[in-house]
Amino acid sequence: MNEEYIQKFARLAIEQGVALQKGQPIVIRSSTDPELVRLARACAKVAWKQGASDVWMDWRDSEVNALEYEYKDLEAFKTAPEWKIDLYEHAAKSNAAFLLIDGDDPQALKDADPKKMVAGRMAMNAAAITYRNGIDNGSLAWCVLAAPSAGWAKQVYPELDEEKAVEALWQDILRISRIDQQDPIENWQKHGERLKKQMVKLNDAGIVRFHYTASNGTDLWVEMPEGAIFVGGASKLRDGRENFCNIPTEELFSAPKMDGVNGTLEAVFPLNENGKLVEGFGFTFKDGKVVDYHADKGKEVLDALLTSGPGADRLGEIALVDKSSPIRQGNKIYYNTLFDENAACHFALGQSYAECMPGAETMSKEELTAKGMNQSDIHVDFMVGADDLNIDGCTKDGRIIPVFRNGSFTPEFDL
């Protein structure tokens, strides 16, 4: 990949992704795959040049991680490593920015026990409280973007040899992430403004309940918490700065009422949960709770997720994505949530985003729960945007407003 594009990507990540300020530290987490290391180093260099007070690298190795899941006992995963807690808690208390460079081989952890994966994640969430709360309440800047590992590239482009597959996936990432433009930063600012305008239209419609239908069996009613709003484009941090948490992003998202979801919901893309693929799956909800579910492959992953703790079997995010998304237009499944969730409408099991409830930063978890905002130690997105998906919005006074027809926004909400 041309070094010029790597530098443009790194600059976008630091300036728009985490909105790094002079004198602020940053944590950069990356796999040790060569292309991810390349982008991570470029991001570190830009961060230093932008005046970062420190740059802490959190390197992960997929093969070593697989060995850990193979040999380490389940009980040991229930206690987070002190060094990891110390890094993330110290960084959070130092008001660090957090950049994750995604792109690991989707098959790297295919043989790992999903119960160990869930236990490890829950232990870290419970221990790194300052970090977790800062991410949830908007006081810490964070961003996720991606570079192609060889394994991921071969999953997306199995017909190509490894070198050509990596190059092909790089080209996709640059196009989808709007890096292949003369000025990516200006382009992202315009993209963010477009999403904001669409967000305002949706919030002004006064919708209190949505009805999803599709020929694959989806027939779902989703109530919205009173006062909840849709969010899109750049997120606003508590100090007033704006940043893009996901690069790419094409979604308008909010929080469904945790006990107000009823009906059936079928996924349209595979779910890659920490290297474990779940395919051909769906859920049945009653009063917000998953009461039945199925999967053609990887049901044990859902077994572990749904029983991992309070709120794991309820929805925490509702997101609208038009099928005209540049990701969807490529007609590829990327086996990576960051990309696949921005190709289709989706939901997430688990934690809701506080920014979807104005004033949430002053509320306790109990108060947020009382408002219908799910509180959980997991947040797992899955895609439901079928090509023939229809979504109707219902207002307090009983009006029905068409929001989606055949996978796309209706003219009232399109720009």
C-alpha positions as CSV (number, residue, x, y, z in Angstrom):
1,M,0.0,0.0,0.0
2,N,1.2,3.5,-0.9
3,E,2.8,5.2,2.1
4,E,1.0,8.4,1.3
5,Y,-2.4,6.7,2.1
6,I,-1.0,5.3,5.3
7,Q,0.0,8.7,6.4
8,K,-3.4,10.2,5.5
9,F,-5.1,7.4,7.4
10,A,-2.9,8.0,10.5
11,R,-3.6,11.7,10.4
12,L,-7.4,11.1,10.2
13,A,-7.2,8.7,13.1
14,I,-5.4,11.1,15.4
15,E,-7.1,14.4,14.3
16,Q,-10.7,13.2,13.7
17,G,-10.8,9.8,15.2
18,V,-9.6,10.6,18.8
19,A,-9.3,14.4,18.4
20,L,-6.0,14.3,20.2
21,Q,-5.1,17.5,22.1
22,K,-1.6,18.8,22.7
23,G,-0.3,17.4,26.0
24,Q,-2.7,14.5,26.0
25,P,-1.5,10.8,26.2
26,I,-2.8,8.1,23.9
27,V,-3.1,4.3,24.0
28,I,-2.8,2.6,20.7
29,R,-3.8,-1.1,20.6
30,S,-2.9,-3.2,17.6
31,S,-2.2,-6.7,16.5
32,T,1.3,-7.7,15.5
33,D,0.3,-8.5,11.9
34,P,2.6,-6.5,9.6
35,E,0.0,-4.2,8.0
36,L,-1.6,-3.3,11.4
37,V,1.9,-2.6,12.9
38,R,2.6,-0.4,9.9
39,L,-0.5,1.7,10.5
40,A,0.0,1.7,14.3
41,R,3.5,3.1,13.9
42,A,2.2,5.8,11.6
43,C,-0.4,6.7,14.1
44,A,2.1,6.9,16.9
45,K,4.3,9.2,14.8
46,V,1.4,11.5,14.1
47,A,0.4,11.5,17.7
48,W,4.0,12.5,18.8
49,K,4.1,15.2,16.2
50,Q,0.7,16.5,17.3
51,G,2.1,17.0,20.8
52,A,1.0,13.9,22.6
53,S,2.5,13.8,26.2
54,D,3.0,10.0,25.8
55,V,2.1,7.2,23.5
56,W,1.5,3.8,25.1
57,M,1.4,0.8,22.8
58,D,-0.7,-2.2,23.6
59,W,0.4,-5.0,21.3
60,R,-1.6,-8.2,20.9
61,D,-0.6,-11.3,19.0
62,S,-3.4,-13.5,17.7
63,E,-1.4,-16.8,17.8
64,V,-0.3,-16.1,21.4
65,N,-3.9,-15.2,22.3
66,A,-5.1,-18.5,20.8
67,L,-2.5,-20.4,23.0
68,E,-3.8,-18.6,26.1
69,Y,-7.4,-19.7,25.4
70,E,-6.1,-23.2,24.8
71,Y,-4.1,-23.7,27.9
72,K,-5.4,-21.2,30.5
73,D,-8.2,-22.5,32.8
74,L,-11.7,-20.9,32.7
75,E,-11.4,-19.8,36.3
76,A,-8.2,-17.8,35.6
77,F,-10.1,-15.8,32.9
78,K,-12.4,-14.5,35.6
79,T,-9.6,-12.3,37.0
80,A,-8.2,-9.6,34.8
81,P,-4.4,-9.3,34.6
82,E,-3.1,-6.6,36.9
83,W,-0.8,-5.1,34.2
84,K,-3.7,-4.6,31.8
85,I,-5.9,-3.1,34.5
86,D,-3.1,-0.8,35.6
87,L,-2.5,0.4,32.0
88,Y,-6.1,1.2,31.1
89,E,-7.0,2.7,34.5
90,H,-3.8,4.8,34.6
91,A,-4.5,6.0,31.1
92,A,-8.1,6.7,31.8
93,K,-7.3,8.7,34.9
94,S,-4.7,10.6,32.8
95,N,-7.5,11.6,30.3
96,A,-5.8,9.5,27.5
97,A,-7.3,8.9,24.1
98,F,-7.8,5.3,23.0
99,L,-7.2,4.1,19.5
100,L,-7.9,0.5,18.5
101,I,-6.6,-0.8,15.1
102,D,-8.8,-3.7,14.3
103,G,-8.3,-6.3,11.5
104,D,-7.2,-9.6,13.2
105,D,-7.7,-12.9,11.3
106,P,-11.4,-13.8,11.9
107,Q,-10.3,-17.4,12.2
108,A,-7.5,-16.9,14.6
109,L,-9.6,-17.9,17.7
110,K,-12.0,-20.2,16.0
111,D,-11.2,-23.0,18.4
112,A,-11.3,-20.9,21.5
113,D,-13.8,-21.6,24.2
114,P,-16.5,-18.8,24.0
115,K,-17.0,-19.1,27.8
116,K,-13.4,-18.2,28.3
117,M,-13.7,-15.2,25.9
118,V,-16.8,-13.9,27.7
119,A,-15.3,-14.4,31.2
120,G,-12.1,-12.5,30.2
121,R,-14.0,-9.6,28.8
122,M,-16.3,-9.3,31.8
123,A,-13.4,-9.5,34.2
124,M,-11.7,-6.6,32.4
125,N,-14.9,-4.5,32.3
126,A,-15.5,-5.0,36.0
127,A,-11.9,-4.2,37.0
128,A,-11.1,-1.2,34.7
129,I,-14.0,0.9,36.1
130,T,-12.6,4.4,35.3
131,Y,-11.8,3.3,31.7
132,R,-15.2,1.6,31.2
133,N,-17.2,4.5,32.7
134,G,-15.2,7.1,30.7
135,I,-15.9,5.3,27.4
136,D,-19.6,4.9,28.3
137,N,-20.2,8.5,29.5
138,G,-18.3,10.4,26.8
139,S,-15.5,11.7,28.9
140,L,-12.8,9.7,27.1
141,A,-12.1,9.9,23.4
142,W,-11.9,6.6,21.6
143,C,-11.8,5.4,18.0
144,V,-11.8,2.0,16.2
145,L,-10.5,1.7,12.6
146,A,-8.9,-1.2,10.7
147,A,-6.0,-2.4,8.6
148,P,-5.8,-5.8,6.8
149,S,-4.2,-8.8,8.4
150,A,-3.2,-11.6,6.0
151,G,-5.8,-13.9,7.5
152,W,-8.6,-11.4,7.3
153,A,-7.7,-10.5,3.7
154,K,-7.8,-14.2,2.7
155,Q,-11.2,-14.6,4.4
156,V,-12.6,-11.8,2.3
157,Y,-10.7,-12.6,-0.9
158,P,-10.1,-16.4,-0.9
159,E,-9.6,-16.5,-4.6
160,L,-6.5,-14.3,-4.4
161,D,-3.0,-15.1,-3.2
162,E,-2.1,-13.6,0.2
163,E,-0.2,-10.5,-1.1
164,K,-2.9,-9.6,-3.6
165,A,-5.7,-10.3,-1.1
166,V,-4.0,-7.9,1.4
167,E,-3.7,-5.2,-1.3
168,A,-7.4,-5.7,-2.4
169,L,-8.6,-5.4,1.2
170,W,-6.4,-2.3,1.7
171,Q,-8.1,-0.7,-1.3
172,D,-11.6,-1.5,0.2
173,I,-10.6,-0.1,3.5
174,L,-9.3,3.1,2.0
175,R,-12.4,3.5,-0.2
176,I,-14.9,2.7,2.6
177,S,-13.0,4.8,5.2
178,R,-12.9,7.7,2.7
179,I,-9.1,7.9,2.7
180,D,-8.9,7.7,-1.1
181,Q,-9.8,11.3,-1.4
182,Q,-7.6,14.4,-1.9
183,D,-8.5,15.7,1.6
184,P,-9.9,12.9,3.8
185,I,-10.3,15.2,6.8
186,E,-12.5,17.7,4.9
187,N,-14.4,14.7,3.4
188,W,-15.1,13.3,6.8
189,Q,-16.3,16.6,8.1
190,K,-18.8,16.8,5.2
191,H,-19.8,13.2,5.8
192,G,-20.4,14.0,9.5
193,E,-22.5,17.0,8.6
194,R,-24.7,14.9,6.3
195,L,-25.3,12.3,9.0
196,K,-26.2,15.1,11.5
197,K,-28.8,16.5,9.2
198,Q,-30.3,13.1,8.8
199,M,-30.2,12.6,12.5
200,V,-32.2,15.8,13.1
201,K,-34.9,14.7,10.7
202,L,-35.3,11.4,12.5
203,N,-35.3,13.0,16.0
204,D,-37.9,15.6,14.9
205,A,-40.3,12.9,13.6
206,G,-41.5,12.1,17.2
207,I,-41.3,8.3,16.7
208,V,-41.9,6.3,19.9
209,R,-42.0,2.8,18.4
210,F,-40.6,1.1,15.3
211,H,-42.0,-1.9,13.4
212,Y,-39.5,-4.0,11.4
213,T,-40.6,-6.5,8.8
214,A,-38.8,-8.5,6.1
215,S,-39.4,-11.7,4.1
216,N,-36.8,-13.6,6.1
217,G,-39.1,-13.8,9.1
218,T,-38.2,-10.5,10.8
219,D,-41.4,-9.1,12.5
220,L,-40.3,-6.9,15.4
221,W,-41.8,-4.1,17.5
222,V,-39.3,-1.8,19.2
223,E,-40.3,0.8,21.8
224,M,-38.0,3.7,22.5
225,P,-37.3,5.1,26.0
226,E,-38.9,8.5,26.6
227,G,-36.3,11.2,25.8
228,A,-34.0,9.0,23.8
229,I,-32.4,10.4,20.7
230,F,-30.7,9.1,17.6
231,V,-27.0,10.0,17.2
232,G,-24.9,10.0,14.0
233,G,-21.7,11.4,12.7
234,A,-19.2,12.7,15.2
235,S,-19.8,12.1,18.9
236,K,-19.6,15.0,21.3
237,L,-17.3,14.6,24.2
238,R,-18.1,16.0,27.6
239,D,-15.4,18.7,27.2
240,G,-17.2,19.9,24.0
241,R,-14.8,18.3,21.4
242,E,-16.1,16.1,18.7
243,N,-14.6,12.9,17.4
244,F,-15.5,9.9,15.2
245,C,-15.6,6.8,17.3
246,N,-15.8,4.5,14.3
247,I,-14.0,4.8,11.0
248,P,-16.0,4.0,8.9
249,T,-19.4,5.0,10.1
250,E,-22.7,5.2,8.2
251,E,-25.2,4.7,11.0
252,L,-27.8,6.6,13.0
253,F,-28.1,4.8,16.3
254,S,-30.1,5.0,19.5
255,A,-31.1,2.9,22.5
256,P,-34.3,0.8,22.4
257,K,-36.3,0.4,25.6
258,M,-34.8,-2.6,27.3
259,D,-38.2,-4.1,28.2
260,G,-40.1,-2.9,25.1
261,V,-39.0,-5.3,22.4
262,N,-41.3,-8.0,21.1
263,G,-41.3,-10.3,18.1
264,T,-38.8,-12.1,15.8
265,L,-35.5,-10.8,14.4
266,E,-33.3,-12.6,11.8
267,A,-29.7,-11.7,11.1
268,V,-28.5,-11.3,7.5
269,F,-24.7,-11.4,8.0
270,P,-22.5,-13.8,10.0
271,L,-21.4,-12.5,13.4
272,N,-17.7,-12.6,14.1
273,E,-17.4,-12.7,17.9
274,N,-13.7,-12.7,18.9
275,G,-12.9,-15.0,16.0
276,K,-15.9,-17.3,16.5
277,L,-18.4,-17.2,13.6
278,V,-22.1,-17.4,14.1
279,E,-24.2,-18.0,11.0
280,G,-27.9,-18.3,10.1
281,F,-29.1,-17.0,13.5
282,G,-32.0,-15.1,14.9
283,F,-33.9,-14.3,18.1
284,T,-37.4,-14.1,19.5
285,F,-38.1,-11.4,22.1
286,K,-40.8,-11.0,24.7
287,D,-40.9,-7.8,26.8
288,G,-37.4,-7.1,25.8
289,K,-35.9,-10.5,26.8
290,V,-34.6,-13.1,24.4
291,V,-36.9,-16.1,25.0
292,D,-35.7,-18.2,22.0
293,Y,-32.9,-18.2,19.5
294,H,-31.3,-20.4,16.9
295,A,-28.2,-20.6,14.8
296,D,-27.1,-22.8,11.9
297,K,-23.5,-22.5,13.1
298,G,-21.9,-21.2,16.3
299,K,-24.9,-21.5,18.6
300,E,-22.5,-22.1,21.5
301,V,-21.3,-18.6,21.1
302,L,-24.8,-17.3,21.6
303,D,-25.2,-19.6,24.5
304,A,-22.2,-18.0,26.2
305,L,-23.1,-14.4,25.3
306,L,-26.8,-14.6,26.4
307,T,-26.0,-16.1,29.8
308,S,-22.9,-13.9,30.5
309,G,-24.7,-11.5,32.9
310,P,-27.5,-9.0,33.5
311,G,-28.7,-7.3,30.3
312,A,-26.8,-9.6,27.9
313,D,-30.1,-11.1,26.7
314,R,-31.7,-7.7,26.0
315,L,-31.0,-5.1,23.3
316,G,-28.9,-2.0,23.9
317,E,-28.7,-0.4,20.4
318,I,-30.9,0.2,17.4
319,A,-29.1,1.4,14.3
320,L,-30.3,2.5,10.9
321,V,-28.0,2.1,7.8
322,D,-29.2,2.6,4.3
323,K,-28.3,-0.2,1.8
324,S,-26.7,2.5,-0.4
325,S,-23.8,2.5,2.1
326,P,-20.5,2.2,0.3
327,I,-19.8,-0.9,2.2
328,R,-23.0,-2.6,1.1
329,Q,-22.4,-1.5,-2.5
330,G,-19.2,-3.5,-2.6
331,N,-21.3,-6.8,-2.3
332,K,-18.8,-8.2,0.2
333,I,-19.2,-9.7,3.7
334,Y,-16.2,-8.6,5.7
335,Y,-16.5,-10.9,8.7
336,N,-15.7,-7.8,10.8
337,T,-18.3,-6.0,12.9
338,L,-16.8,-2.5,12.2
339,F,-17.4,-2.9,8.5
340,D,-20.5,-5.2,8.4
341,E,-22.4,-3.1,10.9
342,N,-22.0,-0.1,8.6
343,A,-23.3,-2.0,5.7
344,A,-26.7,-2.8,7.1
345,C,-29.3,-1.9,9.8
346,H,-28.3,-3.6,13.0
347,F,-29.0,-4.1,16.7
348,A,-26.7,-4.9,19.6
349,L,-27.2,-7.1,22.6
350,G,-26.1,-5.6,25.9
351,Q,-24.9,-2.1,26.9
352,S,-26.7,1.0,25.6
353,Y,-24.8,4.2,24.7
354,A,-25.3,7.0,27.2
355,E,-25.0,9.7,24.5
356,C,-28.4,8.5,23.3
357,M,-30.1,9.8,26.5
358,P,-29.5,13.5,27.0
359,G,-28.4,14.2,30.6
360,A,-27.1,10.6,31.1
361,E,-23.8,11.9,32.3
362,T,-25.4,13.0,35.6
363,M,-27.5,9.8,36.0
364,S,-26.6,6.7,38.0
365,K,-26.8,3.2,36.4
366,E,-30.0,2.7,38.4
367,E,-31.6,5.9,37.0
368,L,-30.6,4.9,33.4
369,T,-32.1,1.5,33.9
370,A,-35.3,3.0,35.2
371,K,-35.5,5.0,31.9
372,G,-35.2,1.8,29.9
373,M,-31.5,2.0,29.0
374,N,-29.9,-1.4,29.2
375,Q,-26.8,-1.7,31.5
376,S,-24.6,-4.7,30.7
377,D,-21.0,-5.8,30.5
378,I,-21.3,-6.8,26.8
379,H,-22.1,-4.9,23.6
380,V,-22.4,-7.2,20.6
381,D,-23.7,-5.9,17.2
382,F,-25.5,-8.1,14.7
383,M,-26.8,-7.1,11.3
384,V,-30.5,-7.3,10.3
385,G,-30.7,-5.1,7.2
386,A,-32.3,-7.4,4.6
387,D,-32.6,-6.0,1.1
388,D,-36.4,-5.9,1.5
389,L,-36.4,-4.6,5.1
390,N,-39.3,-2.2,5.8
391,I,-39.4,-0.1,8.9
392,D,-42.4,2.0,10.1
393,G,-42.3,4.6,12.8
394,C,-45.3,5.1,15.1
395,T,-45.9,8.4,16.9
396,K,-47.6,9.2,20.2
397,D,-50.7,10.3,18.4
398,G,-50.9,7.1,16.4
399,R,-49.5,8.2,13.0
400,I,-47.6,5.7,11.0
401,I,-44.5,7.1,9.3
402,P,-42.6,5.0,6.7
403,V,-38.9,5.2,7.6
404,F,-37.4,2.4,5.4
405,R,-38.7,0.7,2.3
406,N,-36.8,-2.2,0.7
407,G,-33.6,-1.5,2.7
408,S,-33.4,2.2,2.2
409,F,-34.6,5.4,3.9
410,T,-37.8,6.8,2.5
411,P,-37.6,10.2,0.8
412,E,-38.7,12.0,4.0
413,F,-35.5,10.9,5.8
414,D,-33.1,10.6,2.9
415,L,-30.8,13.5,1.9
